[in-house]
């Protein structure tokens, strides 16, 4: 196995006994504190370029949402500072406050990257914390890249080890795992010692939070989860540097994270398997559609059926979506709120029948009020399939059956959603996504400058170019 082969997740299972190695927190801390930029394979560095571009796509667009605007207003009045910028604005805040606001924005439109084996969004969590501290401390590009690698890798491994048990206990994996990535990534920028990094990870367990109760409620608290863990990751790293200690076994201890959040069922030792040799960071995906990842395979299947057949929406009798148990939770048929539409398989499938492309406008108010979509949503039935469940969480396939009124059927199985490492958006498509989302908001010229800065890992340029006055930004229509 080569140093750049991302296959550790395939070997890991989440059915290991509850007995955990006594050294998980310590060994993760030692690895994080000791990693250098020179240790990173070139494909990891290239992936970080992609993730940086995708993060700024998400946060630029997300910075214009009502929830982000309210967070900007609150923090700019309550916690003034000049350490780090709020992307898409000319506001500056303290590092932890900027991390909160930018993390909220990054998750604001469901455009952010993800990691399927852990059902986790690492970019919206880790990037805001790392970028805020990097801007404040004027960190070098090499140090920032190393910090991103650490934050993503450590938190993806944590998420994979605990999923689906953390989710089954009602936790939002992004909120509860992200703080570990933020603490370790920021800790790298702060040059924490092994012991200080151990303290930071130990404290991170006490700061870990985020409940899944938002699903079907239309609650915007979901958007805050990455922001909260980004802020808290900055705080615990800074406190550890100053000497406040966290439990040395905060992850695997008898009352630690895996016991409390995953009921002791996590595959804790998998977090250390081939650490620094295989990279889960390479297994992250980027989204082609602005909605929950569980909706993507059904959307892909509908679009493929449309591509190969002459589908008359008015002649559809029913649409059956066969998927995994977790995705089937997203079967609600009410979608008055923007978030509800982004979380609903029936809505997304109906929208994919109606629209040829699934962008932000497929979920905005005008789309949600369309009668042709309203007529299709009740016809969508979501089922759990044993074959789809068997490969989850390593894969998120969906089988779609469209039954027409004349009894004919159209079927297609999407094995992996578009954007996964084995079904990827290439660099050109990723840049295209950035422009499609950001050009209407900040203009083609500024968007191109930011994209080039991301591909070049010119972080000073990124910080400067993403500081925008109000008259330079057009809000995304929701």
N, C-alpha and C positions, 0 to 999 in steps of 0.2 A: 504494500500500500504506500503510495507516495504521500509527500507532506501536504499536497494540495487536493487530496481526494476527500470530498465531503460525504463520507458514508457512515460515519459513526452513528448517526440517527437511525439508520436502517437496521443496525445490529441491536440497538437498545430496545428494551421493552419496558412497559410501565406496569408490569405485574410482579416486580421483584419483592422479596420479603421486606418487612418494615425495618429490619436491622440495618443501620446505616454505618458507613465507615466513620470512625471518630475523627477523621482528619479532613473532611470535605471543605469546611470553611477555611481552615488553615492552608490547605494545598491550593485552593482557588486564589486565596490572597497572595501566596508566594508567587504563583504564576503571574498574576496581574501586576504585582509590584516589579517583577523581574523582566517582563517582556519588553523588548526594544523594537524600534522600527525595522532594524536590520534583520529581525527574526521573521518578518512577514513575507510570505510568498507573493510573487507578482500578481497572481490571480486574486489574491485577497485585497491587495492595494487597488486593483482595477475594480473589484466589487465595491470597495469603499467609495470610489469615484461615482459609481452608479447610485449607490445609496445616498450619497450627499446630494446629487442632483434630484433624486426622487423626494428626499426630505424637503428641499426648498420648494419643489413643486407643491407639495402638500401644505407647507406652512404659509407660503405666499397667498395661496387661494384661501386657506382656512383663516387667515388673519382678518378677512373681510366679513366673517359671519357675525350675526348678532351676539352669539355667546362670546366670541373672541373680543368683540368691541366692548362688551360689558366687563370682561376680565381686564382688558387694557385700561378702561376708565377707573376701575377699582384700584388696581395696583399702582397706577400712576398718581392717584390721589393719596393712597394710604402708605405706600412704600417707595418714595422717590429715591432715585439713585442714578448714577452715571457710569455704571460698570459695564453694562451690556445692553444691546439694542433689542427692541421688539420688532421682529421682521415685518416688513410691509408698512412700517410707520417710522416717524422720527422720534418716538418715545425711547428714553433710556431708563433703566431700572437697576436695582441690585442684581447680582448674578442669580440668586435663587428665585427672585420675582420674575426676571426675564425668562428663566427656564420654565416656570409655571405657565406664563402667558403663551410662550412659543410652543410648549408641549400641548396646550389646549388647542391652539390653532392647527397644529400638525395633524390632530385627530378630528378636526372639525368637519371635514367633508368626506371622510372615508377614502381618502386618496393615498394613505400611507402604506408603507411596505409591511410585510409580515413574514412569519415563520410557521409553516404548517404543522410540523411535529409538536410544537408547543402552543398552537393557536394563540399567537402572541404577535404584537406589533412593536418590534424593537426600535425602529427609527424615531417614531413619535415620542418614545420615552427617553432614549439615550442621547439622541442628537441635541435636543434643546439644552440639556444640562452641560454636555461637553462643549458645545459652541459658546454658551454664555461664559463659562469659566475660561475658555481659550481666548475669547475676546477681552475679558478683563485682565488676564495675566499675559496677554500678547504671546501666547504659546507658539512654538514653531510648527510648521506644517507637518513635520515628521512626528512630533509629539502628539498632535491632534489625530493623525491617522492611527497611531498606536493606541490612543485612548479609545477611538471608535472601535477598533478591532477588539479590544478588551471588553468594552461595554456590551457590544453585540454578542460576542462569543459566550461570555459568561452568562448573560441573561437568557440567551437562547437555550443553553444547556440546562439552566435552571427550569425554564418553562417546559422543555421536553421531559425532564425527569418527573415533574409533578402532574402533567396533563395526562388523562382527563380528570384526575382525582380532584385537583384544585377547582376545576370548572364544576364538577359534580357537587362540590360543597358550596357553590353559589358565588365563587370569586371570579372576577374579570382578570384573566391571566396577564393582560398588559399592565394593569395597575399593580398587581401583587408581585410580579417578577421584575418589572422595569426598574424598580428602585435599586436592585442589586447591580444591574448594568450601569446605572447612573453613578452609583457610589464608586464602583471600580474604575469606570472611565475617568470620572473627575479625580479620583484618587491618584490615577496615573499622572494627570496634569499637575497635581499638587506634589508629586514626587513622594508619596507616602512610603514609609518603610514597610517591610513585611508585617510587622506588628500593627502598625497604624491601619494598613489595609485590612487586616483581620478584624480590627475593631470596627472599621467602617462597614464591613459586610455583616458583622454581628449586630450592629445597630440597625442596619437596613431591614432586618427581619422584623424589628419592632415598629418600623415605619411603613411596612408593607400593607396596602389596603386597596379596596375596590370591589364593589359588589355588582353582580350581574342583573340586579333587579330592574335596571333600566329597560331591558328587553321587552318590547311590546307596550311600554309606557310612554314612549316618545320623550323620555327624560334626557336633557342635555348634560346631565352629570357624567355620562359616558365620556364626553369630550374632555372633562377635567382630569380623568384618571392619569393619562400620560403626563399632564402638567404637574399634578401632585407628586408623582414619583420622581419626575425630573427635579423639582424643587427640593424634595426630601433627600435625593441622592447628593445634591450639592451640599446640603446642610450636614449630613452625617460625615461626608468626607472632610469638610472643613473642621468639624468638631473633633474628628479622630486625629487630625493633624495637630490640633491644640491639646490633645492628651486625654480626651474623654474616651473611655473604653467601652466597647461592646462585648458581648459574650463571645468567647473564642470558638464556640460550637453553635453559633446562632442559626446555622442552616440545618445541621443534622442532629443537634442535641435532643435530649429526651423531651424538652419543651420547646424545641426549635421550629423553624419554618416548616419543614417537611411534616413534622408531627401535627402541627396546628392547622396547616392549610391543606395538606393532602392526606390527613388521617393516618399518617405513617405508612402510606402505600406507595410513596414516590420511589422511583428507581434512582436513589441518591448517588450511588457509585458511578452511574453513567455520566455524571457531570465531569468526571475526571478521566474518562476513557479517551486515550490518544489526545489528551489536551495539548494544544500547541503543535500537533501533527496533522490531525484532520480538523477541518474548519466548518462548523455549523453555519457560520456567517455566509458561506457560499450557498447554503440551502435556503436563504431568504428569497422571497418573491417580490415582484412589484405588480401593482394592480393596474389593469387596463380600464377598469370600470369603478366609479366612485360609490361603492357600496360594500357591505359586509362580504368577506371572502367566501362565505358559505353559499352566496348567491351566484358566484362566478361560473361554476361548472354548468348549472342549469342555463345561464345566459349563453354561454359558449355553445351549448347543444342546440338551443333555439336558433341562434344565428346560423349555425351550420345547416340545420334543416331548411331554413329560409334560403340559404345559398344554393341548395341542391334541389329544391322543389318550388313549385308555385303555390305558396301557402295563402289561402284566403281566410283571413281572420274571422270573417262573419260565418264561415262554415265549420268552425271548430266547435266540437261538442264538449270535449274535456281535454285536459292536459294533466298527465300523471308524472310527477317528479319522484324518482326513486333515489334515495340518498342515505347518508349516515344519520345516526341518532342525534348527534349534536346539531347538524344542519337542520334536521326536521323540527327543531325547536323554533325555527324562523318561519313558521307557517301561518302567522297571523295575517288576516286579510283587511285590517284597518290601517290606513296610511294617510290620515289627515296631516300628521306631523311629518316633516322632512325626514327625521331620523327613522320613524316607523317605516317609511317607504324604503329607506336604505337597508333596513333589517329584514324585509319581507320577501321570501321567495315567490309567493304568488304575485306580488306587485312587480318584482323584477322580471319574472317570466312574461307577464302581460306586456310590460314595457318593451321587452325584447321582440315580442311579436309585432308591436306597433312601430317601433323605431328601428332604423337600420344601423344606427350607432348608439352606444350607451355612454353618454357623457353626463355632465351635471344637469343638462336640460331635461334628461329623461326622468329626473327626480324632483324637479322644481314644482312650484305651485301650479303653474299652467298645465304641466303634464299630469299632476295628481288630480286635476279637475276634468281630465279628458273622459268622455263617455265611452269611447272604444276600449280604454283601459279598464274602466269600471265594469264593463260588460264581461271582460275576460277573467278578472281576478277571481270571482266565485267558481270558475270552471277549473281552477288549478287545485289539484290534490297532491299533498306531499306525503310520501310513504317512506318508511325505513326499510331498506333492502339489506338482507344478510350479506350479500356479496360486497355491497358498498361499505357496510359496517366493518367487515373483516379487514379492510386495508386502512381504515382510519386509526390513528391520526396521520400516518405517513403519507397518505394520499386522500384527496377529496373529490372522488369521481361523482358523477351523477348520470343516471339514465333517464331520458325524457321520452315519453310516449304521447304523441298528439293524436287523438281520436277525432275524426271528422264526422259530420252529421250523416254522411253516406256510409259510414262504417269503415272506411279506409283508415290506415294508420301510418304515421311517420314516426320513426324511432331513431335515436342517436345516443350513444354513450360517450361522454367526455371523460377520459381517463384521468387527466390532470387539468386543472384550470389554466388558461393562458396566463403567462407571467411566472409560473413555477420554473425552477432551474432546468427541468427536463422538457419544458414547453415555454421557452423564455420570450420576453420582449427583448430584441437585440438592442444594441446601443442606439441605433438610428430610431427605432420605435420608441425607446425611452425618451430620447430627445424630442421626438414628435409629441409624446404625451405632455412633456413640459411646456412646449409651445402652445399646444391646444388648450391647456388649462390656463397658462399664465399670460399669453399674449393679450387676451381681452381685458385682463386686469391691470397689467403694468406696461403694455405696449411691446411690440415686437423687438425693438432695438434694445431696451433694457433687459428683456427676457433673454435675448441672445448673449448679452454681456454676462449675465449671471450664469447661464448654461456653460459658457466657455470657462468661466472662473471655477465652476465645479469640476469640469473635466480636467482642469489644470491643477486642482487642489490649491487654488489661490485663495486662501481663507480671508486674508486681509481685504482682497477685492470683493469677496462675497459679503463680508460685513458692511463694507461701504455701499455696495450696490443695492443691498436689500433694505437700506435705511431710506424710506420714501416719505415724502410729504403727502398730505391728504389729497391734494389736487393731482397727484401722480398715480392715484389708485382708483380703479372702478370696482365697486363691490360686486361679488359673485351673486347672481340672481338665484334665490332659493324658492 
